């Protein structure tokens, strides 16, 4: 879980998981772009909308624009170097 400026891990062994860390770093960048607090408001509102659409919390979660961007790019460790500002909105 990422809450700027920190990344919280369930287990210390995950600190070497570069894919997971890249995923969470993408969320940190999204939070900075949305001035941190707005990120959580937008994330929560989008979650409610997606929950209405998809009916299941897990499906709603995986279809959030923030998660779609992070999951689709977590394997690209150079992604954040080339990512453009507010790219997350392409995943709406
Ligand atoms: Zn995520």
PDB file of the backbone (N, CA, C, O) and the ligand in Angstrom, with CONECT records:
HET     ZN  A 101       1
ATOM      1  N   UNK A   1       0.852  -1.192   0.000  1.00  0.00           N
ATOM      2  CA  UNK A   1       0.000   0.000   0.000  1.00  0.00           C
ATOM      3  C   UNK A   1       0.889   1.243   0.000  1.00  0.00           C
ATOM      4  O   UNK A   1       1.901   1.297   0.698  1.00  0.00           O
ATOM      5  N   UNK A   2       0.503   2.218  -0.776  1.00  0.00           N
ATOM      6  CA  UNK A   2       1.281   3.452  -0.874  1.00  0.00           C
ATOM      7  C   UNK A   2       0.469   4.632  -0.369  1.00  0.00           C
ATOM      8  O   UNK A   2      -0.620   4.919  -0.866  1.00  0.00           O
ATOM      9  N   UNK A   3       1.013   5.298   0.609  1.00  0.00           N
ATOM     10  CA  UNK A   3       0.449   6.564   1.076  1.00  0.00           C
ATOM     11  C   UNK A   3       1.628   7.525   1.124  1.00  0.00           C
ATOM     12  O   UNK A   3       2.499   7.432   1.989  1.00  0.00           O
ATOM     13  N   UNK A   4       1.630   8.458   0.160  1.00  0.00           N
ATOM     14  CA  UNK A   4       2.793   9.328  -0.017  1.00  0.00           C
ATOM     15  C   UNK A   4       3.235   9.935   1.302  1.00  0.00           C
ATOM     16  O   UNK A   4       2.390  10.442   2.040  1.00  0.00           O
ATOM     17  N   UNK A   5       4.488   9.909   1.625  1.00  0.00           N
ATOM     18  CA  UNK A   5       5.642   9.446   0.842  1.00  0.00           C
ATOM     19  C   UNK A   5       6.076   8.020   1.173  1.00  0.00           C
ATOM     20  O   UNK A   5       7.204   7.636   0.865  1.00  0.00           O
ATOM     21  N   UNK A   6       5.206   7.238   1.789  1.00  0.00           N
ATOM     22  CA  UNK A   6       5.606   5.910   2.258  1.00  0.00           C
ATOM     23  C   UNK A   6       4.965   4.782   1.444  1.00  0.00           C
ATOM     24  O   UNK A   6       3.885   4.933   0.872  1.00  0.00           O
ATOM     25  N   UNK A   7       5.665   3.651   1.414  1.00  0.00           N
ATOM     26  CA  UNK A   7       5.122   2.404   0.875  1.00  0.00           C
ATOM     27  C   UNK A   7       5.077   1.424   2.042  1.00  0.00           C
ATOM     28  O   UNK A   7       6.105   1.135   2.655  1.00  0.00           O
ATOM     29  N   UNK A   8       3.894   0.915   2.346  1.00  0.00           N
ATOM     30  CA  UNK A   8       3.732  -0.033   3.443  1.00  0.00           C
ATOM     31  C   UNK A   8       3.650  -1.444   2.874  1.00  0.00           C
ATOM     32  O   UNK A   8       2.874  -1.706   1.955  1.00  0.00           O
ATOM     33  N   UNK A   9       4.453  -2.349   3.425  1.00  0.00           N
ATOM     34  CA  UNK A   9       4.492  -3.732   2.962  1.00  0.00           C
ATOM     35  C   UNK A   9       3.972  -4.665   4.047  1.00  0.00           C
ATOM     36  O   UNK A   9       4.213  -4.438   5.232  1.00  0.00           O
ATOM     37  N   UNK A  10       3.258  -5.714   3.643  1.00  0.00           N
ATOM     38  CA  UNK A  10       2.729  -6.696   4.600  1.00  0.00           C
ATOM     39  C   UNK A  10       3.854  -7.473   5.255  1.00  0.00           C
ATOM     40  O   UNK A  10       3.751  -7.895   6.407  1.00  0.00           O
ATOM     41  N   UNK A  11       4.931  -7.654   4.503  1.00  0.00           N
ATOM     42  CA  UNK A  11       6.022  -8.518   4.952  1.00  0.00           C
ATOM     43  C   UNK A  11       7.347  -7.894   4.507  1.00  0.00           C
ATOM     44  O   UNK A  11       7.441  -7.368   3.399  1.00  0.00           O
ATOM     45  N   UNK A  12       8.375  -7.950   5.367  1.00  0.00           N
ATOM     46  CA  UNK A  12       9.680  -7.378   5.024  1.00  0.00           C
ATOM     47  C   UNK A  12      10.288  -8.004   3.769  1.00  0.00           C
ATOM     48  O   UNK A  12      11.031  -7.347   3.041  1.00  0.00           O
ATOM     49  N   UNK A  13       9.968  -9.277   3.521  1.00  0.00           N
ATOM     50  CA  UNK A  13      10.542  -9.963   2.361  1.00  0.00           C
ATOM     51  C   UNK A  13      10.088  -9.329   1.046  1.00  0.00           C
ATOM     52  O   UNK A  13      10.718  -9.528   0.008  1.00  0.00           O
ATOM     53  N   UNK A  14       9.001  -8.570   1.092  1.00  0.00           N
ATOM     54  CA  UNK A  14       8.478  -7.936  -0.121  1.00  0.00           C
ATOM     55  C   UNK A  14       9.319  -6.739  -0.560  1.00  0.00           C
ATOM     56  O   UNK A  14       9.137  -6.232  -1.667  1.00  0.00           O
ATOM     57  N   UNK A  15      10.241  -6.280   0.296  1.00  0.00           N
ATOM     58  CA  UNK A  15      11.031  -5.095  -0.067  1.00  0.00           C
ATOM     59  C   UNK A  15      11.946  -5.351  -1.256  1.00  0.00           C
ATOM     60  O   UNK A  15      12.461  -4.406  -1.853  1.00  0.00           O
ATOM     61  N   UNK A  16      12.157  -6.623  -1.609  1.00  0.00           N
ATOM     62  CA  UNK A  16      12.970  -6.957  -2.781  1.00  0.00           C
ATOM     63  C   UNK A  16      12.117  -7.259  -4.011  1.00  0.00           C
ATOM     64  O   UNK A  16      12.650  -7.610  -5.064  1.00  0.00           O
ATOM     65  N   UNK A  17      10.820  -7.128  -3.888  1.00  0.00           N
ATOM     66  CA  UNK A  17       9.905  -7.389  -5.009  1.00  0.00           C
ATOM     67  C   UNK A  17       9.829  -6.118  -5.865  1.00  0.00           C
ATOM     68  O   UNK A  17       9.023  -5.226  -5.600  1.00  0.00           O
ATOM     69  N   UNK A  18      10.679  -6.054  -6.894  1.00  0.00           N
ATOM     70  CA  UNK A  18      10.774  -4.829  -7.697  1.00  0.00           C
ATOM     71  C   UNK A  18       9.478  -4.513  -8.429  1.00  0.00           C
ATOM     72  O   UNK A  18       9.151  -3.346  -8.645  1.00  0.00           O
ATOM     73  N   UNK A  19       8.739  -5.548  -8.810  1.00  0.00           N
ATOM     74  CA  UNK A  19       7.475  -5.324  -9.516  1.00  0.00           C
ATOM     75  C   UNK A  19       6.467  -4.666  -8.571  1.00  0.00           C
ATOM     76  O   UNK A  19       5.825  -3.677  -8.925  1.00  0.00           O
ATOM     77  N   UNK A  20       6.337  -5.217  -7.383  1.00  0.00           N
ATOM     78  CA  UNK A  20       5.415  -4.645  -6.387  1.00  0.00           C
ATOM     79  C   UNK A  20       5.828  -3.216  -6.035  1.00  0.00           C
ATOM     80  O   UNK A  20       4.983  -2.324  -5.950  1.00  0.00           O
ATOM     81  N   UNK A  21       7.122  -3.004  -5.833  1.00  0.00           N
ATOM     82  CA  UNK A  21       7.596  -1.655  -5.487  1.00  0.00           C
ATOM     83  C   UNK A  21       7.336  -0.680  -6.637  1.00  0.00           C
ATOM     84  O   UNK A  21       6.961   0.470  -6.409  1.00  0.00           O
ATOM     85  N   UNK A  22       7.535  -1.143  -7.867  1.00  0.00           N
ATOM     86  CA  UNK A  22       7.249  -0.275  -9.014  1.00  0.00           C
ATOM     87  C   UNK A  22       5.759   0.065  -9.071  1.00  0.00           C
ATOM     88  O   UNK A  22       5.384   1.204  -9.348  1.00  0.00           O
ATOM     89  N   UNK A  23       4.919  -0.932  -8.806  1.00  0.00           N
ATOM     90  CA  UNK A  23       3.472  -0.725  -8.756  1.00  0.00           C
ATOM     91  C   UNK A  23       3.132   0.360  -7.732  1.00  0.00           C
ATOM     92  O   UNK A  23       2.372   1.283  -8.024  1.00  0.00           O
ATOM     93  N   UNK A  24       3.693   0.241  -6.550  1.00  0.00           N
ATOM     94  CA  UNK A  24       3.390   1.210  -5.491  1.00  0.00           C
ATOM     95  C   UNK A  24       3.996   2.584  -5.798  1.00  0.00           C
ATOM     96  O   UNK A  24       3.414   3.606  -5.434  1.00  0.00           O
ATOM     97  N   UNK A  25       5.154   2.620  -6.461  1.00  0.00           N
ATOM     98  CA  UNK A  25       5.744   3.913  -6.856  1.00  0.00           C
ATOM     99  C   UNK A  25       4.859   4.633  -7.868  1.00  0.00           C
ATOM    100  O   UNK A  25       4.769   5.860  -7.861  1.00  0.00           O
ATOM    101  N   UNK A  26       4.210   3.868  -8.736  1.00  0.00           N
ATOM    102  CA  UNK A  26       3.266   4.477  -9.681  1.00  0.00           C
ATOM    103  C   UNK A  26       2.142   5.144  -8.893  1.00  0.00           C
ATOM    104  O   UNK A  26       1.706   6.242  -9.238  1.00  0.00           O
ATOM    105  N   UNK A  27       1.668   4.473  -7.824  1.00  0.00           N
ATOM    106  CA  UNK A  27       0.627   5.082  -6.989  1.00  0.00           C
ATOM    107  C   UNK A  27       1.143   6.347  -6.282  1.00  0.00           C
ATOM    108  O   UNK A  27       0.394   7.311  -6.123  1.00  0.00           O
ATOM    109  N   UNK A  28       2.398   6.350  -5.864  1.00  0.00           N
ATOM    110  CA  UNK A  28       2.956   7.554  -5.234  1.00  0.00           C
ATOM    111  C   UNK A  28       2.949   8.720  -6.226  1.00  0.00           C
ATOM    112  O   UNK A  28       2.628   9.852  -5.863  1.00  0.00           O
ATOM    113  N   UNK A  29       3.309   8.429  -7.493  1.00  0.00           N
ATOM    114  CA  UNK A  29       3.308   9.477  -8.521  1.00  0.00           C
ATOM    115  C   UNK A  29       1.884   9.986  -8.766  1.00  0.00           C
ATOM    116  O   UNK A  29       1.660  11.188  -8.911  1.00  0.00           O
ATOM    117  N   UNK A  30       0.931   9.054  -8.808  1.00  0.00           N
ATOM    118  CA  UNK A  30      -0.477   9.447  -8.995  1.00  0.00           C
ATOM    119  C   UNK A  30      -0.922  10.353  -7.843  1.00  0.00           C
ATOM    120  O   UNK A  30      -1.632  11.336  -8.061  1.00  0.00           O
ATOM    121  N   UNK A  31      -0.510  10.025  -6.637  1.00  0.00           N
ATOM    122  CA  UNK A  31      -0.909  10.811  -5.462  1.00  0.00           C
ATOM    123  C   UNK A  31      -0.319  12.218  -5.513  1.00  0.00           C
ATOM    124  O   UNK A  31      -0.999  13.190  -5.185  1.00  0.00           O
ATOM    125  N   UNK A  32       0.946  12.328  -5.924  1.00  0.00           N
ATOM    126  CA  UNK A  32       1.576  13.646  -6.045  1.00  0.00           C
ATOM    127  C   UNK A  32       0.821  14.483  -7.073  1.00  0.00           C
ATOM    128  O   UNK A  32       0.551  15.662  -6.846  1.00  0.00           O
ATOM    129  N   UNK A  33       0.485  13.866  -8.203  1.00  0.00           N
ATOM    130  CA  UNK A  33      -0.212  14.596  -9.261  1.00  0.00           C
ATOM    131  C   UNK A  33      -1.580  15.091  -8.815  1.00  0.00           C
ATOM    132  O   UNK A  33      -2.037  16.150  -9.246  1.00  0.00           O
ATOM    133  N   UNK A  34      -2.226  14.326  -7.958  1.00  0.00           N
ATOM    134  CA  UNK A  34      -3.567  14.709  -7.513  1.00  0.00           C
ATOM    135  C   UNK A  34      -3.530  15.380  -6.135  1.00  0.00           C
ATOM    136  O   UNK A  34      -4.520  15.406  -5.404  1.00  0.00           O
ATOM    137  N   UNK A  35      -2.365  15.914  -5.814  1.00  0.00           N
ATOM    138  CA  UNK A  35      -2.185  16.666  -4.571  1.00  0.00           C
ATOM    139  C   UNK A  35      -2.638  15.826  -3.366  1.00  0.00           C
ATOM    140  O   UNK A  35      -3.391  16.287  -2.508  1.00  0.00           O
ATOM    141  N   UNK A  36      -2.163  14.607  -3.335  1.00  0.00           N
ATOM    142  CA  UNK A  36      -2.297  13.641  -2.266  1.00  0.00           C
ATOM    143  C   UNK A  36      -3.725  13.414  -1.788  1.00  0.00           C
ATOM    144  O   UNK A  36      -4.285  12.342  -2.018  1.00  0.00           O
ATOM    145  N   UNK A  37      -4.314  14.385  -1.138  1.00  0.00           N
ATOM    146  CA  UNK A  37      -5.631  14.158  -0.528  1.00  0.00           C
ATOM    147  C   UNK A  37      -6.694  13.928  -1.599  1.00  0.00           C
ATOM    148  O   UNK A  37      -7.576  13.085  -1.435  1.00  0.00           O
ATOM    149  N   UNK A  38      -6.610  14.671  -2.683  1.00  0.00           N
ATOM    150  CA  UNK A  38      -7.575  14.504  -3.768  1.00  0.00           C
ATOM    151  C   UNK A  38      -7.478  13.105  -4.361  1.00  0.00           C
ATOM    152  O   UNK A  38      -8.472  12.563  -4.844  1.00  0.00           O
ATOM    153  N   UNK A  39      -6.279  12.517  -4.327  1.00  0.00           N
ATOM    154  CA  UNK A  39      -6.096  11.142  -4.833  1.00  0.00           C
ATOM    155  C   UNK A  39      -7.060  10.204  -4.128  1.00  0.00           C
ATOM    156  O   UNK A  39      -7.750   9.415  -4.774  1.00  0.00           O
ATOM    157  N   UNK A  40      -7.110  10.287  -2.812  1.00  0.00           N
ATOM    158  CA  UNK A  40      -7.950   9.357  -2.049  1.00  0.00           C
ATOM    159  C   UNK A  40      -9.440   9.633  -2.263  1.00  0.00           C
ATOM    160  O   UNK A  40     -10.252   8.708  -2.268  1.00  0.00           O
ATOM    161  N   UNK A  41      -9.788  10.885  -2.437  1.00  0.00           N
ATOM    162  CA  UNK A  41     -11.188  11.231  -2.720  1.00  0.00           C
ATOM    163  C   UNK A  41     -11.588  10.666  -4.089  1.00  0.00           C
ATOM    164  O   UNK A  41     -12.622  10.012  -4.223  1.00  0.00           O
ATOM    165  N   UNK A  42     -10.753  10.928  -5.101  1.00  0.00           N
ATOM    166  CA  UNK A  42     -11.040  10.440  -6.453  1.00  0.00           C
ATOM    167  C   UNK A  42     -11.040   8.918  -6.469  1.00  0.00           C
ATOM    168  O   UNK A  42     -11.901   8.296  -7.091  1.00  0.00           O
ATOM    169  N   UNK A  43     -10.060   8.314  -5.775  1.00  0.00           N
ATOM    170  CA  UNK A  43      -9.956   6.842  -5.709  1.00  0.00           C
ATOM    171  C   UNK A  43     -11.228   6.254  -5.107  1.00  0.00           C
ATOM    172  O   UNK A  43     -11.779   5.289  -5.637  1.00  0.00           O
ATOM    173  N   UNK A  44     -11.694   6.832  -4.003  1.00  0.00           N
ATOM    174  CA  UNK A  44     -12.875   6.316  -3.308  1.00  0.00           C
ATOM    175  C   UNK A  44     -14.139   6.501  -4.155  1.00  0.00           C
ATOM    176  O   UNK A  44     -14.961   5.589  -4.257  1.00  0.00           O
ATOM    177  N   UNK A  45     -14.291   7.684  -4.763  1.00  0.00           N
ATOM    178  CA  UNK A  45     -15.473   7.949  -5.594  1.00  0.00           C
ATOM    179  C   UNK A  45     -15.473   7.004  -6.802  1.00  0.00           C
ATOM    180  O   UNK A  45     -16.508   6.435  -7.148  1.00  0.00           O
ATOM    181  N   UNK A  46     -14.306   6.841  -7.440  1.00  0.00           N
ATOM    182  CA  UNK A  46     -14.237   5.930  -8.581  1.00  0.00           C
ATOM    183  C   UNK A  46     -14.541   4.504  -8.138  1.00  0.00           C
ATOM    184  O   UNK A  46     -15.196   3.757  -8.865  1.00  0.00           O
ATOM    185  N   UNK A  47     -14.071   4.119  -6.948  1.00  0.00           N
ATOM    186  CA  UNK A  47     -14.349   2.775  -6.434  1.00  0.00           C
ATOM    187  C   UNK A  47     -15.860   2.569  -6.279  1.00  0.00           C
ATOM    188  O   UNK A  47     -16.380   1.518  -6.655  1.00  0.00           O
ATOM    189  N   UNK A  48     -16.562   3.554  -5.733  1.00  0.00           N
ATOM    190  CA  UNK A  48     -18.014   3.441  -5.562  1.00  0.00           C
ATOM    191  C   UNK A  48     -18.712   3.310  -6.916  1.00  0.00           C
ATOM    192  O   UNK A  48     -19.627   2.503  -7.078  1.00  0.00           O
ATOM    193  N   UNK A  49     -18.270   4.111  -7.882  1.00  0.00           N
ATOM    194  CA  UNK A  49     -18.863   4.043  -9.229  1.00  0.00           C
ATOM    195  C   UNK A  49     -18.603   2.668  -9.848  1.00  0.00           C
ATOM    196  O   UNK A  49     -19.513   2.054 -10.404  1.00  0.00           O
ATOM    197  N   UNK A  50     -17.361   2.188  -9.750  1.00  0.00           N
ATOM    198  CA  UNK A  50     -17.016   0.886 -10.321  1.00  0.00           C
ATOM    199  C   UNK A  50     -17.720  -0.248  -9.574  1.00  0.00           C
ATOM    200  O   UNK A  50     -18.031  -1.281 -10.167  1.00  0.00           O
ATOM    201  N   UNK A  51     -17.972  -0.061  -8.282  1.00  0.00           N
ATOM    202  CA  UNK A  51     -18.688  -1.080  -7.511  1.00  0.00           C
ATOM    203  C   UNK A  51     -20.134  -1.190  -8.001  1.00  0.00           C
ATOM    204  O   UNK A  51     -20.687  -2.287  -8.076  1.00  0.00           O
ATOM    205  N   UNK A  52     -20.736  -0.057  -8.332  1.00  0.00           N
ATOM    206  CA  UNK A  52     -22.095  -0.060  -8.887  1.00  0.00           C
ATOM    207  C   UNK A  52     -22.083  -0.769 -10.246  1.00  0.00           C
ATOM    208  O   UNK A  52     -22.978  -1.557 -10.551  1.00  0.00           O
ATOM    209  N   UNK A  53     -21.057  -0.482 -11.057  1.00  0.00           N
ATOM    210  CA  UNK A  53     -20.971  -1.068 -12.391  1.00  0.00           C
ATOM    211  C   UNK A  53     -20.676  -2.566 -12.328  1.00  0.00           C
ATOM    212  O   UNK A  53     -21.340  -3.361 -12.992  1.00  0.00           O
ATOM    213  N   UNK A  54     -19.672  -2.952 -11.521  1.00  0.00           N
ATOM    214  CA  UNK A  54     -19.191  -4.341 -11.536  1.00  0.00           C
ATOM    215  C   UNK A  54     -19.789  -5.210 -10.430  1.00  0.00           C
ATOM    216  O   UNK A  54     -19.623  -6.430 -10.455  1.00  0.00           O
ATOM    217  N   UNK A  55     -20.478  -4.610  -9.463  1.00  0.00           N
ATOM    218  CA  UNK A  55     -21.186  -5.327  -8.381  1.00  0.00           C
ATOM    219  C   UNK A  55     -20.288  -6.022  -7.350  1.00  0.00           C
ATOM    220  O   UNK A  55     -20.728  -6.248  -6.222  1.00  0.00           O
ATOM    221  N   UNK A  56     -19.055  -6.365  -7.701  1.00  0.00           N
ATOM    222  CA  UNK A  56     -18.173  -7.076  -6.771  1.00  0.00           C
ATOM    223  C   UNK A  56     -16.968  -6.189  -6.432  1.00  0.00           C
ATOM    224  O   UNK A  56     -16.347  -5.630  -7.336  1.00  0.00           O
ATOM    225  N   UNK A  57     -16.625  -6.050  -5.125  1.00  0.00           N
ATOM    226  CA  UNK A  57     -15.519  -5.175  -4.713  1.00  0.00           C
ATOM    227  C   UNK A  57     -14.193  -5.504  -5.403  1.00  0.00           C
ATOM    228  O   UNK A  57     -13.459  -4.598  -5.796  1.00  0.00           O
ATOM    229  N   UNK A  58     -13.884  -6.792  -5.553  1.00  0.00           N
ATOM    230  CA  UNK A  58     -12.608  -7.157  -6.176  1.00  0.00           C
ATOM    231  C   UNK A  58     -12.568  -6.732  -7.646  1.00  0.00           C
ATOM    232  O   UNK A  58     -11.544  -6.242  -8.122  1.00  0.00           O
ATOM    233  N   UNK A  59     -13.671  -6.916  -8.361  1.00  0.00           N
ATOM    234  CA  UNK A  59     -13.750  -6.487  -9.760  1.00  0.00           C
ATOM    235  C   UNK A  59     -13.677  -4.970  -9.864  1.00  0.00           C
ATOM    236  O   UNK A  59     -13.028  -4.434 -10.763  1.00  0.00           O
ATOM    237  N   UNK A  60     -14.342  -4.280  -8.943  1.00  0.00           N
ATOM    238  CA  UNK A  60     -14.295  -2.816  -8.919  1.00  0.00           C
ATOM    239  C   UNK A  60     -12.868  -2.340  -8.707  1.00  0.00           C
ATOM    240  O   UNK A  60     -12.402  -1.421  -9.381  1.00  0.00           O
ATOM    241  N   UNK A  61     -12.170  -2.978  -7.756  1.00  0.00           N
ATOM    242  CA  UNK A  61     -10.774  -2.624  -7.460  1.00  0.00           C
ATOM    243  C   UNK A  61      -9.892  -2.781  -8.701  1.00  0.00           C
ATOM    244  O   UNK A  61      -9.142  -1.865  -9.039  1.00  0.00           O
ATOM    245  N   UNK A  62      -9.969  -3.913  -9.374  1.00  0.00           N
ATOM    246  CA  UNK A  62      -9.096  -4.159 -10.529  1.00  0.00           C
ATOM    247  C   UNK A  62      -9.460  -3.279 -11.722  1.00  0.00           C
ATOM    248  O   UNK A  62      -8.665  -3.162 -12.654  1.00  0.00           O
ATOM    249  N   UNK A  63     -10.626  -2.664 -11.718  1.00  0.00           N
ATOM    250  CA  UNK A  63     -11.015  -1.788 -12.819  1.00  0.00           C
ATOM    251  C   UNK A  63     -10.868  -0.309 -12.506  1.00  0.00           C
ATOM    252  O   UNK A  63     -11.253   0.538 -13.312  1.00  0.00           O
ATOM    253  N   UNK A  64     -10.313   0.009 -11.342  1.00  0.00           N
ATOM    254  CA  UNK A  64     -10.019   1.414 -11.035  1.00  0.00           C
ATOM    255  C   UNK A  64      -8.922   1.905 -11.980  1.00  0.00           C
ATOM    256  O   UNK A  64      -7.986   1.162 -12.276  1.00  0.00           O
ATOM    257  N   UNK A  65      -9.025   3.122 -12.447  1.00  0.00           N
ATOM    258  CA  UNK A  65      -8.019   3.649 -13.370  1.00  0.00           C
ATOM    259  C   UNK A  65      -6.628   3.620 -12.730  1.00  0.00           C
ATOM    260  O   UNK A  65      -5.637   3.340 -13.405  1.00  0.00           O
ATOM    261  N   UNK A  66      -6.558   3.908 -11.433  1.00  0.00           N
ATOM    262  CA  UNK A  66      -5.267   3.919 -10.737  1.00  0.00           C
ATOM    263  C   UNK A  66      -4.639   2.529 -10.727  1.00  0.00           C
ATOM    264  O   UNK A  66      -3.436   2.376 -10.939  1.00  0.00           O
ATOM    265  N   UNK A  67      -5.464   1.527 -10.480  1.00  0.00           N
ATOM    266  CA  UNK A  67      -4.958   0.153 -10.447  1.00  0.00           C
ATOM    267  C   UNK A  67      -4.659  -0.352 -11.850  1.00  0.00           C
ATOM    268  O   UNK A  67      -3.670  -1.058 -12.049  1.00  0.00           O
ATOM    269  N   UNK A  68      -5.481  -0.011 -12.812  1.00  0.00           N
ATOM    270  CA  UNK A  68      -5.223  -0.456 -14.184  1.00  0.00           C
ATOM    271  C   UNK A  68      -3.890   0.084 -14.676  1.00  0.00           C
ATOM    272  O   UNK A  68      -3.107  -0.650 -15.279  1.00  0.00           O
ATOM    273  N   UNK A  69      -3.624   1.372 -14.423  1.00  0.00           N
ATOM    274  CA  UNK A  69      -2.337   1.925 -14.844  1.00  0.00           C
ATOM    275  C   UNK A  69      -1.189   1.215 -14.112  1.00  0.00           C
ATOM    276  O   UNK A  69      -0.195   0.834 -14.730  1.00  0.00           O
ATOM    277  N   UNK A  70      -1.332   1.043 -12.814  1.00  0.00           N
ATOM    278  CA  UNK A  70      -0.254   0.432 -12.024  1.00  0.00           C
ATOM    279  C   UNK A  70      -0.026  -1.026 -12.422  1.00  0.00           C
ATOM    280  O   UNK A  70       1.119  -1.440 -12.603  1.00  0.00           O
ATOM    281  N   UNK A  71      -1.096  -1.811 -12.562  1.00  0.00           N
ATOM    282  CA  UNK A  71      -0.925  -3.219 -12.928  1.00  0.00           C
ATOM    283  C   UNK A  71      -0.405  -3.371 -14.350  1.00  0.00           C
ATOM    284  O   UNK A  71       0.426  -4.242 -14.607  1.00  0.00           O
ATOM    285  N   UNK A  72      -0.871  -2.548 -15.273  1.00  0.00           N
ATOM    286  CA  UNK A  72      -0.433  -2.680 -16.662  1.00  0.00           C
ATOM    287  C   UNK A  72       1.009  -2.254 -16.878  1.00  0.00           C
ATOM    288  O   UNK A  72       1.623  -2.622 -17.880  1.00  0.00           O
ATOM    289  N   UNK A  73       1.556  -1.477 -15.944  1.00  0.00           N
ATOM    290  CA  UNK A  73       2.910  -0.961 -16.141  1.00  0.00           C
ATOM    291  C   UNK A  73       3.900  -1.360 -15.056  1.00  0.00           C
ATOM    292  O   UNK A  73       5.050  -0.922 -15.083  1.00  0.00           O
ATOM    293  N   UNK A  74       3.476  -2.179 -14.104  1.00  0.00           N
ATOM    294  CA  UNK A  74       4.357  -2.520 -12.980  1.00  0.00           C
ATOM    295  C   UNK A  74       5.591  -3.317 -13.416  1.00  0.00           C
ATOM    296  O   UNK A  74       6.603  -3.296 -12.716  1.00  0.00           O
ATOM    297  N   UNK A  75       5.533  -4.010 -14.540  1.00  0.00           N
ATOM    298  CA  UNK A  75       6.680  -4.794 -15.010  1.00  0.00           C
ATOM    299  C   UNK A  75       7.680  -3.932 -15.781  1.00  0.00           C
ATOM    300  O   UNK A  75       8.800  -4.373 -16.039  1.00  0.00           O
ATOM    301  N   UNK A  76       7.301  -2.736 -16.145  1.00  0.00           N
ATOM    302  CA  UNK A  76       8.185  -1.812 -16.849  1.00  0.00           C
ATOM    303  C   UNK A  76       8.864  -0.915 -15.814  1.00  0.00           C
ATOM    304  O   UNK A  76       8.292   0.081 -15.370  1.00  0.00           O
ATOM    305  N   UNK A  77      10.085  -1.279 -15.438  1.00  0.00           N
ATOM    306  CA  UNK A  77      10.776  -0.557 -14.369  1.00  0.00           C
ATOM    307  C   UNK A  77      11.228   0.838 -14.796  1.00  0.00           C
ATOM    308  O   UNK A  77      11.655   1.629 -13.955  1.00  0.00           O
ATOM    309  N   UNK A  78      11.140   1.150 -16.088  1.00  0.00           N
ATOM    310  CA  UNK A  78      11.460   2.499 -16.568  1.00  0.00           C
ATOM    311  C   UNK A  78      10.203   3.335 -16.798  1.00  0.00           C
ATOM    312  O   UNK A  78      10.278   4.474 -17.259  1.00  0.00           O
ATOM    313  N   UNK A  79       9.068   2.764 -16.475  1.00  0.00           N
ATOM    314  CA  UNK A  79       7.791   3.431 -16.769  1.00  0.00           C
ATOM    315  C   UNK A  79       7.714   4.845 -16.202  1.00  0.00           C
ATOM    316  O   UNK A  79       7.315   5.778 -16.898  1.00  0.00           O
ATOM    317  N   UNK A  80       8.094   4.998 -14.944  1.00  0.00           N
ATOM    318  CA  UNK A  80       7.942   6.322 -14.318  1.00  0.00           C
ATOM    319  C   UNK A  80       8.880   7.367 -14.920  1.00  0.00           C
ATOM    320  O   UNK A  80       8.614   8.565 -14.826  1.00  0.00           O
ATOM    321  N   UNK A  81       9.969   6.923 -15.534  1.00  0.00           N
ATOM    322  CA  UNK A  81      10.894   7.877 -16.166  1.00  0.00           C
ATOM    323  C   UNK A  81      10.270   8.546 -17.385  1.00  0.00           C
ATOM    324  O   UNK A  81      10.564   9.703 -17.685  1.00  0.00           O
ATOM    325  N   UNK A  82       9.401   7.809 -18.088  1.00  0.00           N
ATOM    326  CA  UNK A  82       8.837   8.318 -19.339  1.00  0.00           C
ATOM    327  C   UNK A  82       7.354   8.679 -19.227  1.00  0.00           C
ATOM    328  O   UNK A  82       6.758   9.189 -20.176  1.00  0.00           O
ATOM    329  N   UNK A  83       6.777   8.413 -18.080  1.00  0.00           N
ATOM    330  CA  UNK A  83       5.342   8.637 -17.892  1.00  0.00           C
ATOM    331  C   UNK A  83       5.026  10.133 -17.940  1.00  0.00           C
ATOM    332  O   UNK A  83       5.730  10.954 -17.351  1.00  0.00           O
ATOM    333  N   UNK A  84       3.935  10.468 -18.665  1.00  0.00           N
ATOM    334  CA  UNK A  84       3.507  11.857 -18.745  1.00  0.00           C
ATOM    335  C   UNK A  84       2.536  12.182 -17.611  1.00  0.00           C
ATOM    336  O   UNK A  84       1.864  11.299 -17.078  1.00  0.00           O
ATOM    337  N   UNK A  85       2.477  13.455 -17.258  1.00  0.00           N
ATOM    338  CA  UNK A  85       1.621  13.943 -16.179  1.00  0.00           C
ATOM    339  C   UNK A  85       0.159  13.545 -16.418  1.00  0.00           C
ATOM    340  O   UNK A  85      -0.345  13.657 -17.535  1.00  0.00           O
ATOM    341  N   UNK A  86      -0.506  13.086 -15.372  1.00  0.00           N
ATOM    342  CA  UNK A  86      -1.915  12.683 -15.380  1.00  0.00           C
ATOM    343  C   UNK A  86      -2.233  11.585 -16.392  1.00  0.00           C
ATOM    344  O   UNK A  86      -3.349  11.517 -16.907  1.00  0.00           O
ATOM    345  N   UNK A  87      -1.267  10.738 -16.671  1.00  0.00           N
ATOM    346  CA  UNK A  87      -1.502   9.598 -17.557  1.00  0.00           C
ATOM    347  C   UNK A  87      -2.608   8.712 -17.024  1.00  0.00           C
ATOM    348  O   UNK A  87      -3.293   8.042 -17.796  1.00  0.00           O
ATOM    349  N   UNK A  88      -2.791   8.700 -15.711  1.00  0.00           N
ATOM    350  CA  UNK A  88      -3.810   7.838 -15.097  1.00  0.00           C
ATOM    351  C   UNK A  88      -5.188   8.046 -15.725  1.00  0.00           C
ATOM    352  O   UNK A  88      -5.990   7.114 -15.783  1.00  0.00           O
ATOM    353  N   UNK A  89      -5.463   9.249 -16.190  1.00  0.00           N
ATOM    354  CA  UNK A  89      -6.797   9.514 -16.739  1.00  0.00           C
ATOM    355  C   UNK A  89      -7.035   8.848 -18.092  1.00  0.00           C
ATOM    356  O   UNK A  89      -8.169   8.780 -18.564  1.00  0.00           O
ATOM    357  N   UNK A  90      -5.955   8.354 -18.717  1.00  0.00           N
ATOM    358  CA  UNK A  90      -6.132   7.553 -19.943  1.00  0.00           C
ATOM    359  C   UNK A  90      -6.738   6.188 -19.616  1.00  0.00           C
ATOM    360  O   UNK A  90      -7.243   5.495 -20.499  1.00  0.00           O
ATOM    361  N   UNK A  91      -6.683   5.814 -18.346  1.00  0.00           N
ATOM    362  CA  UNK A  91      -7.166   4.491 -17.929  1.00  0.00           C
ATOM    363  C   UNK A  91      -8.580   4.527 -17.370  1.00  0.00           C
ATOM    364  O   UNK A  91      -9.065   3.516 -16.861  1.00  0.00           O
ATOM    365  N   UNK A  92      -9.243   5.657 -17.453  1.00  0.00           N
ATOM    366  CA  UNK A  92     -10.617   5.755 -16.944  1.00  0.00           C
ATOM    367  C   UNK A  92     -11.565   4.856 -17.714  1.00  0.00           C
ATOM    368  O   UNK A  92     -12.759   4.818 -17.416  1.00  0.00           O
TER     369      UNK A  92
HETATM  370 ZN    ZN A 101      -2.353  -0.833  -6.735  1.00  0.00          ZN
END
